[in-house]
Amino acid sequence: MNFQDIIFNLQKYWAGKGCIIRQPLDLEKGAGTFNADTFLRCLGPEPWNVAYVEPSRRPTDGRYGENPFRTQFYYQFQVLLKPSPDDVVEQYLGSLEQLGIELDSHDIRFVEDDWQSPTIGAAGLGWEVWADGMEITQFTYFQQMGGFSLKPVSAELTYGLERIAMYLQDKDSFWELKWNDSLTYGDVLLDSEKQWSEYNFEVADIEMLQDLFIRYENEFHSVIKKNLVYPAHEYVLKCSHIFNLLDAREAVSVAERTLYIAKVRNLAKSLCAEYLRQREDAGYPLLRSNISG
Amino acid sequence: MRKDLLLEIGTEELPSSCMIEGLKNIKNLISEGLSANNIEFEDIVTLATPRRIIAYVKNAGEQQKSVEKTAMGPPLKIAYENGGGYSQAATGFAKSLGIDASELKEIDTPRGKYMGYSFTEEPKKSVLLLPEILKQAILSLSFSKQMTWGDYSIKFARPIRWIAALFGNEIIKFEIENISSSNKTRSHRMTGNIELEISGIEKLQDYIDFLENKASVIAEPQKRRQKILDQIDEIEKNQWAQNYRAVLDQDLIEEVVNLVETPNVLTGRFPEQYLYIPKEILIKAIQHHQRYFAVLDINGNISTTFITIQNGNCDRSGAIIKGNERVLKARLSDAKFFYEEDKKHSFEIWLEKLKGVVFYSKIGTLYDKASRLEKISSKIIEMLQNSGYIFDNSEQLYKDTKRAARLCKCDLVTNLAVEFPELQGLVGSEYAKEMGEATNVVDALFEHYLPRFAQDILPSSDTGAITSISDKIDTIAGIFLAGNIPSGSEDPFALRRKASGIILTALKKNYNIDIAGLAEFAAGLYLENFDLTNIDVKGKIREITEFIFARYRFNLEKEQKRTDVFDAIRNAGFNSIIDISLKYDALIKYIEEGNDISFLSDPLIRCSNIIKGKSFSQVEKKYLAQKHEIILYNELISRENQLQKIISKKEFSSALEVLCGFSEYVNDFFDNVLVMDKDNNLKNNRINLIKRCLDMYLLYADFSKLLQQ
């Protein structure tokens, strides 16, 4: 199954389960969790079922394209099911079968992995899902976001698309993956991976980044004052990404790290509080549509 | 009549720690529930897999045990009318029970005689009570990490997905959130997660066999463990002809047992190109994260083979081992990347980096720590030499410990140790070896982290032991000065383990370290460089000393040894570890030989009682008036001298004999001499004499703390 077919199949499968299929957010972010479709929608009582591809950036994970499956840029396929259905694990396993993974011939493991993202005050309990030893999905029952306890609880499924493709195509490296019948993943992304690794680790202008962090942080504060949740959300993401870049440049001491994380967490917290307030004021419109549907 | 009761709580995959908690707690909860409801049972067996927590109650009563109950009515004195008939109080009470007042009996109570009624309560059928008992047991099951799911309110380790509850063949019906209990379980995911009806269960073994044969699930953790070991053994014998053996890390086995519902051992290989990574690092990289087992050849060299445990029965198509091989290759590729990156650096670069790593807020960086450790380690060598310890080559030792102290925190900023935190120490040590550091330094970089957990090995080299003690006292002193003292279960810096490490290492190495002196020195180094004004430093040093000795005492307690003996010695103000340990052993031996401790404690208590609150000066010979006080004085002078010599030679058993012999004279003195004489000179002189006797006992211990057993 080609890389792009995996995406088509997952989209189709989850659309069939009642998810809306969304497109990626056009901003740098570390994971699909940061997309407002998860970050904000997991808050409050309204149901929400969504699936989308999310290009994700982890500057410190860059290996100049030399590691077979660690990169600073990769694609996640994100599913958020709120509230988590009773048969969520079976639904998930069904999606693997949809991809041609026969459950009786593979060792599918649910390995404890309690997920936390201190930068956005989020926490959940769940697993890394392993297929024959390879981590292919992060499966999390969200318990907290922006410091707020969640009810109902959402199940977040984050597929590592490249790893699944390696597995399905029997390849030893991202770069050898077939994107379609004629091009490989390496043809499409290897050059950019090398350049970004160099940029993240060696080139990115530290002073500029430090300066940007402050500007973005200030912008967040003035935007949230005007109750503009969605623009404010993007500035949280920008701050988070800048912090990750500074980290890759080894420009963050241990003491500063705590400080940066605390700053971003505070932004996330006031963002979530404002979102919750606005939904409540609006009378939770999706709660109504759920009843009728 | 009795029947077996089965409860199977089916869940999504439980973390291993939750499995263990659940296993332990469900037993207590069901046991309590049955007892509280007067349902008798023989035994409760608990089992668990990653997807189920199981309690099997053998021979539970089909109905409650009959229980005699007594209803208490009015006091006897108001139970009768003056005329002799029953009073209103008595008839009313009888009526409330539905009986005639004539059936009431007199009952004696501590508060006097009452009217009452004894009866046997009609036993209820267990099937009526069990739903609530089982439901409450499940709802009361708590875990250190819990979660909620869906739109439900129940908290559990992971979502509950089914509940099977059977009493004999009868379903015990109850509901928890969306789940109704039934007689159904589910098979292993690999065999389709099929819903199965549990039937034909007459005894525990039937149920265990049912799960194994029908559901491909081995419910007994012990049996899964044995199956893993047997299969590995089989592979070593047949597949490898005993030319290779697996590194069977016990903790790893225990963990793997809890990750599978049924185990299957598979072997795989990785490319030779990774073999050049140092062996210990390679082994950890194989074990870590993926929970694989490394394999050694007959010469103890690491081989390119590894073992993984599958959760299932077989690797039908070979896809499972192939997948795992691919993953390990990538992991090793990562380890190699970090290792190569690290090799581009040097200890000097890492030392510079330590300047940016905060050790603890307010008290500086790891670089500052390394500088302090150099001083503390030299001080320890000096202290030990002053106490008579002879090192083979002390010049070399000073040099090596200084170097080790300086380098020992460097590996914390290496890529490899950041990626594999459990390799701390090992990484520093391997890199030091590669970079040509002296063997003693190499060993110390690993050893100074010891012990890493309870029952871990201890440093064996002098360089390692001294660096280790320096590091630990420095951390304890720093955190205490910064005001973060462990309390209750809160000990984020593992200071208790560190304190215990100091004690155990000193005992092992026979280092007679003065803990109070060491604490004072370590605290002093912080005061030189950090503003810790407003801190009662003397008080902190006392607290640190007490904290460390509390671990000594705790270790004795854990081994069920006498702590009163330790208290007696410590209470006399001794701080040197080996002295305390030798005195302890001698005193225990003295007691075990059947000597009466009151012979040491009584005279001491008499002395200390009589002089309480008095002031003292020299004993003057001219005021010694009576025979028994003169004898006591003479004995005191000669024995005092003798005792000091014996103690300095650490011959503590002889010291006890000297004291014991002395007690006779003290007792004679108290029996024959009136201390509180009318003549003030005589009285005061006697008090001074008694004070000196007391001090002599205290050269060994405050024997008044000993408990008569």
Interface residues (C-beta under 8 A of the other chain):
Chain A: R63 E66 N67 P68 F69 R70 P83 S84 P85 D86 V89 E90 L93 L103 D104 S105 H106 D107 I108 R109 F110 V111 E112 D114 G124 L125 W127 A131 D132 G133 M134 Y141 Q143 K151 P152 V153 A155 M166 Y167 D170 D172 S253 V254 A255
Chain B: E12 E13 P15 S16 P50 K145 M147 T148 W149 G150 D151 R158 P159 R161 N178 R189 M190 T191 G192 N193 L259 Q290 T308 Q310 N311 G312 D315 R316 S317 A319 I320 I321 K322 G323 N324 R326 V327 L328 K329 A330 S333 D334 F337 G356 V357 V358 S361
